[in-house]
C-alpha cells in the first residue's frame, strides 16, 4: 500500500486525466509519402477539435508509460564547452497538438507550430534534463544540436522550447533526456498513437 501511494505521488511529467489514446496505422497504398501522412494527422486534429468535445489532439511515436522508447545519439554543436562523446537521448516524433493533448508542461520557449511541422522545419523541443546537461546555466532557446533520424541522415536542429521530463516506462525509475521532433521532419511514421484530450468523458469524445 505504501508503494502504491508513493507511485501515485510520482510526477509523471504529463496529465493523464481526460485523455483518450488509440493506435493508427495508415495503409502505404493510400498514404505513400510524408506529405500524405502529415496531412492526415493534421486533418484528424482539426476535425476532432471542431466537434467541440476535444480540446486538443496529437499523435506520438511513443506513448508515455508504454515501456517503449527509441534512443539515438546527439551532439551539442554550440554549447558553452566542447561537446562530450556518448550523449544519448530518447527520440519522439510528435505532431504539433501532442504537447497540449498530453498536458506536457512547458518550462521555457514554445512548442513547434503546425506550420513548422508541415514544412518539416529543423526545430526541436527538448526536456529540462537535456537542456541542463547540454547548456548548464544558459538559455537553451535558439541553441543547436546535431541528431540523426531514420530518414534524411544527420542534421542540425534548433531548440525552440523546453518541457518537463516525462516517464516513458517504469515510474519508479529515473527519466531520461528526450528530444521531440516534428512528425514530418524525420519521415512521418505511418503508425502513430493518437492522443486526444477531451472536454468531457474521453470515451464519448470521438
Secondary structure, 3 states (H helix, E strand, C coil): CHHHHHHHCCCCCCCCCCEEEEEEECCCCCCCCHHHHHHHHHHHHHHHHHCCCEEEEEEECCCCCCCCCEEEEEEECCCCCCCCCCCEEEEEEECCCHHHHHCCCEEEECCCCHHHHHCCCCEEEEEHHHHHHHCCCCCCCCCEEEEECCCCCEEEEEEEEEECCCCCCCCCCCCCCEEEEECCCCCCCCEEEEEEEECCCHHHCC
